[in-house]
C-alpha cells in the first residue's frame, strides 16, 4: 500500500471472513520488513467456531515451549487434517483448557496472549466460545466421527458419481488443479486428501484421532446439526503449498516437481514461525531451528494487536462512530464481499487499500463464472466510487476514490 504523506501513529487492518489465521500470521511475520509502526487487526467472521479455530492456531504459532519444527507440524495438522496423531489430539485438549481460562478471565488472557483483544465480543459469544473449547477438550473421540462426516459430504457432493469417485478426483486434478497453475500439488497427495481429508503426513505414526477444530454447526429449518461443512474439493495445500520464496522448492526435473505441496507447506510455515519469533529473514537462519526451545520471544508482541469483533458485525460497523475513517487496509473473502457496499467507504482512511479474494480456486466454477464474479465485484466497487489501480503484480486490482477516500482492491488468487 502507499503510505499516507501524513504522519501515521498506527495502522488499522480489517479482515472480513478469512476463516483462519494464516492472513494474520503472515502479516505479523512480515511486518519487520516494512515499518516499526504499531498495527491493530480487527477480525470479523460469520461463526463463533471460526474465532475458536483462529485462537487455537494463534496459540500454536506463539507457543514458547516447542521448537519450530514441532510448531510447524502441529499447525499444519490442525489446519488441514481431518485425522491427527494422538499427541496432537492431547495438545488440542490441553490448549482448549488454557483457552477456556483466557476467554473467561481477561487477566489470564493478558498474561498468556497479550496481543489478543476479546473485549468487543458479547457475553453470549464468549459463552459460546467456552462451549466450543469444552467440546474440543472432551476426550471422547466418538462425539465427532469426522471420517463419517467426510464420507457424507462426498456422497452429497458427488451423488451418483460417488461409486466412480476416483475418476472424479483424477478429472478435478488434471482438468482443474493443473489448469489453475497449482502443479506443485501432486496427483497422489491431492487424491489421498480427497479420499481421507488428510493433507499433511509429516511424521510417522497413526493418524486416527478426530480433529475437532474442524467441527461447525449447520442450522436447518428444524434443528441445528453439528458436523463438518468445510472444503472437500480445493485442498488445504492452496494456503501454504503452491508459492515459495525459496525457488529451489519449485524446481522441476523431467517436467516433474522435485518437491511436493507438503514440502513447500512445511518450509513456508517453518519460515513464518521463524520470522514470528526472531523478526528477521528465515533465509539467513544459521541456528539449529529444529532442535531449539527458547523461552524468550525476540519479536515485539507490543507492536500489534488482534481484536475480535462480534459475529457478523460487518453490517453494523458503519453505524459505530468509533470505526469511522479508521481502517488503512481491509481484506474481504469471496464469501463476504457482498458486504462491500457504498456505505462501507465511510470506514476507510484516505489512501486505504482493500484486498478482495478472487474465485480462482473455487474449482466448480467455469472461467465464464469467474469472469462474471470479477465483473460483479467491479460493479460493486464502482458503485462505491472505485477506479482501477496500476499494480506491479499481474493481478486484478481496483481503487476507490470518493472525496477523501482512496481504496485499492487486489485479487489474491484465492490464497494469501
C-alpha positions in Angstrom: 0.0 0.0 0.0 1.0 3.6 -0.5 1.6 5.0 3.0 0.0 8.4 3.5 2.2 11.5 3.4 0.7 12.5 6.7 2.3 11.2 9.9 0.7 8.0 11.0 0.7 6.9 14.6 -0.7 3.4 13.9 -2.1 1.2 11.2 -5.6 -0.4 11.4 -6.4 -3.5 9.4 -9.9 -5.2 9.0 -10.0 -8.9 8.0 -13.5 -10.0 6.9 -14.3 -13.7 6.5 -10.8 -15.1 6.2 -11.9 -18.1 8.4 -8.4 -18.9 9.5 -5.3 -17.3 11.0 -2.9 -17.5 8.0 -3.5 -13.9 6.9 -2.9 -12.6 10.4 0.2 -14.7 11.0 1.9 -13.8 7.7 1.1 -10.1 8.2 2.7 -10.2 11.7 5.6 -12.4 10.5 6.5 -10.0 7.6 5.9 -6.7 9.5 9.6 -6.4 10.3 10.3 -5.8 6.6 8.1 -2.7 6.3 7.8 -0.4 9.3 8.0 -0.1 13.0 4.5 1.4 13.0 2.3 -0.4 15.5 -0.8 -2.0 14.0 -4.1 -3.5 15.0 -6.0 -6.1 13.1 -9.8 -6.4 13.5 -11.4 -9.8 12.7 -15.0 -10.4 11.7 -16.3 -13.9 10.9 -19.8 -15.4 10.5 -19.4 -18.2 13.0 -18.1 -18.5 16.6 -16.2 -21.7 15.6 -14.0 -19.7 13.2 -13.0 -17.5 16.2 -12.2 -20.6 18.3 -10.1 -22.1 15.5 -8.2 -18.9 14.9 -7.4 -18.6 18.6 -6.1 -22.2 18.6 -3.9 -21.6 15.5 -2.5 -18.4 17.0 -1.9 -20.2 20.3 0.2 -22.8 18.4 2.2 -20.1 16.4 3.2 -18.3 19.6 3.8 -21.4 21.7 7.1 -20.8 23.6 7.8 -24.3 24.8 8.1 -26.0 21.4 10.7 -26.0 18.7 9.9 -24.5 15.2 9.6 -28.0 13.7 7.1 -29.1 16.4 5.0 -25.9 15.9 5.1 -26.4 12.1 3.8 -29.9 12.4 1.2 -29.0 14.9 -0.1 -26.1 12.9 -0.3 -28.0 9.6 -2.0 -31.0 11.2 -4.6 -28.8 13.0 -5.0 -26.6 9.9 -5.5 -29.2 7.2 -6.1 -32.8 8.6 -9.4 -34.4 9.5 -7.5 -37.1 11.4 -4.5 -36.3 13.6 -2.0 -38.1 15.8 -2.7 -38.8 19.5 0.0 -36.3 20.6 -1.7 -33.5 18.6 -5.1 -34.6 20.0 -3.7 -34.3 23.5 -2.3 -30.8 22.7 -5.7 -29.6 21.5 -7.3 -30.9 24.6 -4.8 -29.2 26.9 -4.8 -26.0 24.9 -8.6 -25.9 25.0 -8.5 -25.8 28.8 -6.0 -23.0 28.6 -8.2 -21.1 26.1 -11.2 -21.5 28.4 -9.4 -19.7 31.1 -8.4 -16.9 28.8 -11.9 -16.4 27.4 -13.4 -16.3 30.9 -10.6 -14.3 32.5 -9.1 -11.4 30.6 -6.3 -11.1 33.1 -5.2 -14.6 32.2 -5.5 -13.6 28.5 -3.2 -10.6 29.0 -0.6 -12.8 30.6 -0.7 -15.6 28.1 -1.6 -13.9 24.8 -1.4 -10.1 25.4 -1.9 -9.3 21.7 -5.4 -10.7 21.7 -8.4 -8.5 22.5 -11.8 -10.1 23.1 -13.5 -7.2 24.8 -15.7 -6.4 21.8 -17.4 -9.8 21.9 -20.8 -10.1 23.5 -21.1 -12.2 26.7 -23.2 -14.7 24.8 -20.4 -15.1 22.2 -17.8 -15.6 24.9 -20.0 -18.2 26.5 -20.3 -19.9 23.1 -16.5 -19.8 22.7 -16.2 -21.5 26.1 -18.7 -24.2 24.9 -16.7 -24.8 21.8 -13.4 -25.3 23.7 -15.2 -27.6 26.2 -16.3 -29.8 23.2 -12.7 -29.8 21.9 -11.4 -30.7 25.4 -13.7 -33.7 25.7 -11.5 -36.8 25.3 -14.4 -38.9 23.9 -13.5 -39.4 20.2 -16.9 -40.9 19.4 -18.5 -37.5 19.8 -17.2 -36.3 16.5 -16.7 -39.1 13.9 -15.2 -36.8 11.2 -14.4 -39.7 8.8 -18.2 -40.4 8.7 -18.9 -36.7 8.1 -16.3 -36.5 5.4 -17.9 -39.5 3.7 -21.3 -38.0 3.9 -20.1 -34.7 2.4 -18.5 -36.6 -0.5 -21.7 -38.6 -1.1 -23.8 -35.5 -1.0 -21.5 -33.7 -3.4 -20.9 -36.5 -5.9 -24.3 -38.1 -5.8 -24.5 -40.9 -8.4 -20.8 -40.3 -9.3 -19.7 -41.4 -5.8 -19.0 -45.0 -6.9 -16.6 -43.7 -9.6 -15.1 -41.1 -7.3 -11.5 -42.0 -8.2 -12.2 -40.9 -11.7 -13.8 -37.7 -10.5 -10.8 -36.9 -8.3 -8.5 -37.5 -11.3 -10.6 -35.3 -13.5 -10.6 -32.5 -11.0 -6.9 -32.7 -10.6 -5.9 -32.8 -14.3 -8.6 -30.5 -15.7 -8.9 -28.0 -12.8 -6.0 -28.0 -10.3 -3.3 -28.1 -13.1 -5.1 -25.5 -15.2 -5.1 -23.2 -12.2 -1.3 -23.2 -12.0 -1.0 -25.4 -8.9 1.0 -28.2 -10.5 3.2 -28.4 -7.4 0.3 -30.3 -5.8 1.0 -33.9 -6.8 -1.8 -36.1 -8.1 -1.2 -38.7 -5.3 -1.4 -36.3 -2.4 -4.4 -34.5 -3.8 -6.4 -37.7 -4.4 -5.4 -39.0 -1.0 -6.7 -35.9 0.6 -10.0 -36.1 -1.4 -10.5 -39.6 -0.1 -9.5 -39.2 3.6 -9.3 -35.5 4.4 -5.6 -35.9 5.5 -3.4 -33.4 3.7 -0.2 -33.4 5.8 1.5 -36.6 6.8 4.7 -35.1 8.2 5.5 -37.6 10.9 5.4 -41.4 11.0 2.5 -42.5 13.2 -1.1 -43.3 13.4 -3.5 -40.6 12.2 -6.7 -41.8 13.8 -7.8 -39.0 16.2 -10.6 -36.7 15.1 -9.6 -33.1 14.5 -12.4 -31.4 16.5 -11.3 -27.9 15.5 -12.9 -28.6 12.1 -16.4 -29.0 13.6 -19.1 -26.5 13.0 -22.8 -26.2 13.2 -25.2 -26.1 10.3 -28.6 -24.6 11.0 -31.5 -26.4 9.4 -35.1 -25.2 9.4 -35.9 -27.7 12.1 -32.7 -28.2 14.1 -29.0 -27.3 14.5 -26.7 -30.1 13.3 -23.0 -30.4 14.2 -20.7 -31.8 11.6 -18.1 -31.0 9.0 -19.1 -28.4 6.5 -15.7 -27.3 5.1 -13.8 -27.8 1.9 -13.8 -31.2 0.2 -12.7 -30.1 -3.2 -9.9 -27.5 -3.3 -7.5 -28.8 -0.6 -5.5 -27.0 2.2 -2.4 -27.1 0.1 -3.5 -23.8 -1.5 -2.9 -21.9 1.7 0.9 -22.6 2.1 1.9 -25.1 -0.5 1.9 -23.6 -4.0 4.1 -20.5 -3.7 7.6 -20.2 -2.1 10.2 -17.5 -1.7 12.9 -20.2 -2.0 12.7 -21.2 -5.7 14.6 -24.4 -5.0 11.4 -25.8 -3.7 9.6 -25.1 -7.1 12.3 -26.7 -9.3 11.4 -29.5 -11.8 13.2 -32.4 -13.2 11.9 -34.0 -16.4 8.9 -31.7 -16.0 8.1 -33.2 -12.6 8.3 -31.2 -9.4 11.1 -32.3 -7.1 9.2 -31.2 -4.1 5.6 -31.8 -3.1 3.0 -29.3 -1.8 3.5 -30.8 1.7 7.3 -30.0 1.5 6.5 -26.4 0.4 3.9 -26.0 3.1 6.3 -27.2 5.8 9.0 -24.9 4.5 6.7 -21.9 4.4 5.2 -22.4 7.8 8.6 -23.0 9.3 9.9 -19.8 7.8 6.8 -18.0 9.1 7.3 -19.4 12.6 11.0 -18.3 12.5 10.1 -14.8 11.4 7.4 -14.5 14.1 10.0 -15.4 16.7 13.1 -13.6 15.5 11.8 -10.8 13.3 14.5 -11.4 10.7 14.6 -13.3 7.3 14.5 -17.1 7.5 16.9 -17.5 4.6 19.7 -16.0 6.8 19.0 -18.6 9.6 22.1 -20.4 10.9 20.6 -21.8 14.1 19.6 -25.3 14.6 15.9 -24.4 14.4 14.6 -27.9 14.6 16.0 -28.7 18.0 15.9 -25.5 19.9 13.5 -24.4 22.6 13.8 -20.8 23.7 11.6 -19.2 26.3 12.4 -15.7 25.2 10.4 -14.5 22.2 12.6 -11.9 20.3 9.7 -10.4 18.4 7.9 -7.4 19.8 4.5 -8.6 20.9 3.6 -5.0 21.8 3.7 -3.8 18.2 0.5 -5.4 17.2 -2.9 -6.4 18.5 -5.7 -8.7 17.1 -9.2 -7.6 18.1 -12.1 -10.0 17.5 -15.4 -8.2 16.7 -18.9 -9.7 17.3 -20.0 -12.4 14.8 -21.5 -10.9 11.6 -20.7 -7.4 12.9 -19.6 -6.2 9.4 -23.0 -4.8 8.5 -23.1 -2.7 11.7 -19.6 -1.3 11.5 -20.6 1.8 9.6 -23.2 2.6 12.3 -20.5 3.0 15.0 -18.7 6.3 15.3 -15.5 4.7 16.6 -14.9 2.9 13.3 -15.5 5.9 11.0 -12.4 6.5 8.8 -10.4 4.1 10.9 -9.1 1.4 8.5 -6.0 1.6 6.4 -6.3 -1.9 4.9 -9.3 -4.2 4.5 -9.5 -7.8 3.3 -12.7 -9.4 2.0 -13.0 -13.1 1.4 -15.1 -14.0 -1.6 -17.8 -15.3 0.7 -18.1 -12.0 2.5 -17.5 -9.5 -0.3 -21.3 -8.8 -0.6 -20.8 -6.6 2.5 -18.7 -4.2 0.4 -21.5 -1.7 -0.1 -21.2 2.0 -0.8 -21.8 2.8 2.8 -18.7 0.8 3.7 -16.4 3.6 2.3 -17.1 5.7 5.4 -14.9 3.4 7.4 -11.9 3.9 5.2 -9.0 6.3 5.6 -7.5 8.3 2.8 -5.2 6.1 0.7 -6.7 3.0 2.3 -6.3 -0.4 0.5 -9.0 -3.1 0.1 -7.9 -6.6 -0.9 -10.6 -8.8 -2.4 -10.2 -12.6 -2.7 -10.9 -13.9 -6.2 -12.8 -17.1 -7.1 -9.8 -18.6 -8.8 -9.6 -21.8 -6.7 -13.3 -22.5 -6.5 -12.9 -25.4 -8.8 -16.5 -25.9 -9.7 -16.7 -22.5 -11.3 -16.2 -22.1 -15.1 -13.9 -19.4 -16.5 -17.0 -17.5 -17.5 -18.4 -17.7 -14.0 -15.0 -16.5 -12.6 -15.1 -13.5 -15.0 -18.7 -12.8 -14.0 -17.6 -12.7 -10.4 -14.9 -10.2 -11.1 -17.4 -8.1 -13.1 -19.9 -8.2 -10.3 -17.3 -7.2 -7.7 -16.0 -4.5 -10.0 -19.6 -3.1 -10.4 -19.9 -3.1 -6.6 -16.6 -1.2 -6.3 -17.7 1.3 -8.9 -20.9 1.8 -7.1 -18.8 2.8 -4.1 -16.7 5.2 -6.2 -13.9 2.8 -7.4 -11.3 3.2 -10.1 -8.6 0.8 -11.2 -5.0 1.0 -9.8 -1.9 0.2 -11.8 -0.5 -2.7 -9.8 3.0 -4.1 -10.2 1.7 -7.6 -9.7 -0.1 -9.3 -12.6 -3.3 -9.5 -10.7 -6.7 -7.8 -10.9 -6.8 -4.6 -8.9 -9.0 -1.6 -8.5 -9.1 1.7 -6.5 -11.8 3.7 -4.8 -11.7 7.4 -4.9 -14.5 9.1 -3.1 -13.8 12.6 -1.8 -11.2 12.0 0.9 -11.1 8.2 0.4 -8.9 6.1 -1.9 -9.2 2.4 -1.8 -7.3 -0.3 -3.8 -8.5 -3.8 -4.4 -6.3 -6.7 -5.4 -7.4 -10.3 -6.2 -5.1 -12.7 -4.5 -5.9 -15.8 -6.4 -7.9 -17.3 -3.6 -4.8 -17.5 -1.3 -2.7 -15.3 0.8 
